[in-house]
């Protein structure tokens, strides 16, 4: 099992090994997205039902119109909720971020529009706090999968919209996001 720091090192080394001359007019791309992440889970009797703003940054290689490989960083932000435990208001905060490594399969639907699916591994670590006291710092690697659409305004720039589900140990978060992709 790879941990977040190991996955980050692998992603950085992989991207650094791309020769700069191969990046020009190639399949290399950079992208980013902002979205809404939701979490509705029971953590040992503490039910967290919250949503937050998430961000995703990616770099990858598009082999052709159908297959791509990407690695990136994803942050869920802070899921915060106030629970009433025995008549006492209790603040609960859960956060997680980490590195992704996965593949994308696309189906072009016309000249500028395509549909895609993504699947891969999410190497993450998190922090759970109750009344601002850390009660757990899990880390793991789990599956993510998603689907979306891409509209290319030019050969180099496109907008994306997608849904991605991230498994986080015994919990899961659904993320709906809008972003961009810039191809070199």
N, C-alpha and C positions, 0 to 999 in steps of 0.2 A: 504494500500500500504506500503510495506517495503522499507526503504531507505537503501543506501549502508552501512552505519555503523551498522544498525540493522541486515542486511543480513550477514555482516562480523561476528558479534557477534554470530549469530545463527550457522554459519558454524564452527567457532572456538570451540564453546561449543559442537556441535555435534561430531566433530572429537575428542575432548578431552575426551568425554564420552566413546569412544570405549575402552573396557578393553584391556590392552596390551597383555594378554594371548590369546584373541580372534583374534588378528591381525596375529599372527604367523600361517602360513599355512591356511590362510583364504582367503576371497574374497577381502581383502583390497588392494588398489592400489594407486600409486602416478604416476603422469605424467607431462609432459611439452611439449610445442610446440612453434616454432618460425614460423612466417608466414608473408605474405604480405597482408595488409589491404588496401582497396580502398574506397574512398569517392568521389562521384560526385553529389553534392547537391547545391541547390539554397537557401541561407539563406537571406531572405528579400532583394534580389537583388545582394547579393555577392555570386558568383558561385565559389565553391571550388571543384576543380578536382585534386585530389592528391592521392598518395599512400604512405604508411609508413610501417615500420617493427613493427609487433605486437608480444606480448608474451602471453602465457597462461600457468598457473600452476593449476593442479587439484589433488584432492584426492577423492577417492570414494570407493564404495563397489559393488563388482560383485556378484550377487546372484546366477547366473548360467551362462552358455554359452550364454544366450539370453538377460538377463536383468541386468542393472547396474544403480546405482545412483551415481552422482558426484556433488561436489561443488568445486569452484575454483575462481581464480583471472584472469582477462583478462585486458591487457593494449593495446590500439591501438597505442600508441606513439603519435607523433605530425603530423597532416595533415597540411602541409604548402603550401601556394600558393602566388604568387605575381600577383595582379590584376592591370589593368590600369583603374583607375577611373577618368574620366575627364582629361586625360593626366598626371595624377599623379600616380607613382607606389605606390601601397598600399600592404603591407604584411598582410596576413591573416593566422591565426593559429587556428586550432580546435583540441582539444584533449579530450579523454574520457578514463576512466578506471572504473573497478568495479568488483563486485562479481557475480558469476553464481551459479545457483542451478538447476539441471535438471536430466533427465533420458536418458539412452542409450538403444536402442534395437539393438541386433546383430544377424546376420545370418551367422553361420559358413559355409564356402565354402571350404571344405577340412580340413586337419588336422591342418594346421598352418595359414590359411588365413580366414579372415571374413570381411563382409561388415557391416556397422552400420549406424544408424541414431540417431541424438540427438535432444532433444528439452528441453527448460526450460525457466527460467526467468533470466534476466540480470539486476542487481541492480547497477546503474552507476551514476557517476557525471562527469561533463565536464567543459571545459573552452574554450571560444571563444575570440580571441584577434584580434584587428585590429591595425596595427602599434604598437605592443607590449602593447596595452592598453586593459584590460579585458572589454569586452562589454556584456558578458553573462556567467553565471555559472549555467547551467541547471543540474538537477538531476531527475531521474525517474527510473521506473522499466518497462522493456519491454521484449518482446519475443526474443529468439534466436532459430534457428534451423539449422541443418546441416546434412551432410552425409560424409562417408569416408570409408577407408579400413584399416585393421590392419593385420600385418604379425608378427607372433610369432616366434622369433628365438629360444627361449627356453620356458619352462613353466613359467618362471618369467619375461622375457623381450620381448617386442615387439615394432615395429616401426609402426607409424600411419601416414596417410596422409588424410587430410579432407578439406572440404569447410564448412564454417559456416556463416550464415547471421545474423547480429545483428541489431535489430531495435533500433533506438536512437531517441525517440520522433518523429519528422517529417522527420528524415533522416534514412538512412540505410547504413551499411558497410558490404561488402563481404570480408571474410578472407580466404585465402588459406594457409594451414600450414602443416608442417612436424614435427613430434614429437616422443615421446617415452612413454612407460608405463611400470612401474615396479610393478609386483604383489608380494605380500608377502605370 
